[in-house]
Amino acid sequence: MRMTRRLALAVVCLSGVSHALVAQDDAQYLPPRGSWETRPAEKVGMRADALAEAVAFAKRHEASAPKDLEEAHQRGFGREPHGESVGPFLVRGPATGLVVRNGYIVAEWGEPNRVDMTFSVTKSFLSTTVGLAVQHGKIQSVDDFVGPSMAPVDLPAGDGEPGVDRNGYGKPDPVRLFQTVHNRKITWDHLLRQTSDWEGTLFGKPDWADRPSRDSRTWRTRARHEPGSVYEYNDVRVNLLALAATNVWRKPIQAVLRDHVMDPIGASPTWRWRGYENSWITVDGSHVQVPSGGGHWGGGMTISAYDQARFGLLTLRRGKWGVQQLMPESWFDAATTPTDANPGYGYMNYFLNRPDADGKKRYPSAPDSAFAHLGAGTNMVYVDREHDLVVVARWIDRARIDDFLRRVLAAVE
């Protein structure tokens, strides 16, 4: 695999982390498929009473949004232009979570075996399939332009780029999605970091319809930002990355994730990664569904807290699972390296805890080196190498996450 400039130079700052915690030892505990050892808090250097208080806090501060997640969608994103749901939703379970220290479960609550939507935590699974494409030589460099590796694709009527005409004779021709002067400049890195400002419509959703400006006069007329210069959280462009990844793999990226990551880490057979009713394309004669990068309009990853925690443990250990290096460590360097466009964001969906220009952090109680895979709900997979911790918290009030983490970290002796 050719190392890219970013992958080669990216460095994770882990000030204050002891070598004993950072070193990845083959003797580290790995949960076998189908089971996960639980240890008393005191056996892994934590105080049981403080940990119990953290768990009680998470349960007391369950999110107040409706448990029917389609109803929750309609109250929020459903009011956007083109906000109708096009993928499946679930009815969620209760406040749920796990605390994992040194690889062992030390606390759990709710229904951690229940399969629920995880919303934008899905983005971290998506970026993983792109990292695997780099590892396997299907993408030479994240700094490459995406357009030259994208075959024309059959998409719903109305999809495509502005100003690029489709065939007016009967059925539309396959569509190219990186032809405008602006879109030609977009690299894989821009899509991974949500700094592309791609223009167009995909699966019936125009890019401007996701979290639109209050000034509707600007929806179709604003000037585009140079790719890489401005961060914008936008699920249309996330779905574009899923389509591009499917294109280079030439098969469902759900299967790529299963074969290269989820099966090797012992995930259960219950997780599913869905797309939209109109996100089907033809690849090498097969009907393939492009999965969505979240649950904004439905779909996305549905998964248990146990399987979320396994994925969190993989990212804690920087791609290593026992003697297997499932992904290069350099990928995790890049994924946790911020940009000037957003110092608190790496690759999707690695939310970093670095101080901003004003010295503020996303989670003031947590180390600078920590990060979290975050999605609506709130769904959080918190990863802390300094304390060898993975914390899954589902359906917790987002405003109380730092209070919760402060209690978990106070339990560490």
Order of alpha helices (4+ residues) and beta strands (2+ residues): alpha-alpha-alpha-alpha-beta-beta-beta-alpha-alpha-beta-beta-alpha-alpha-beta-beta-beta-alpha-beta-beta-alpha-beta-beta-beta-beta-alpha
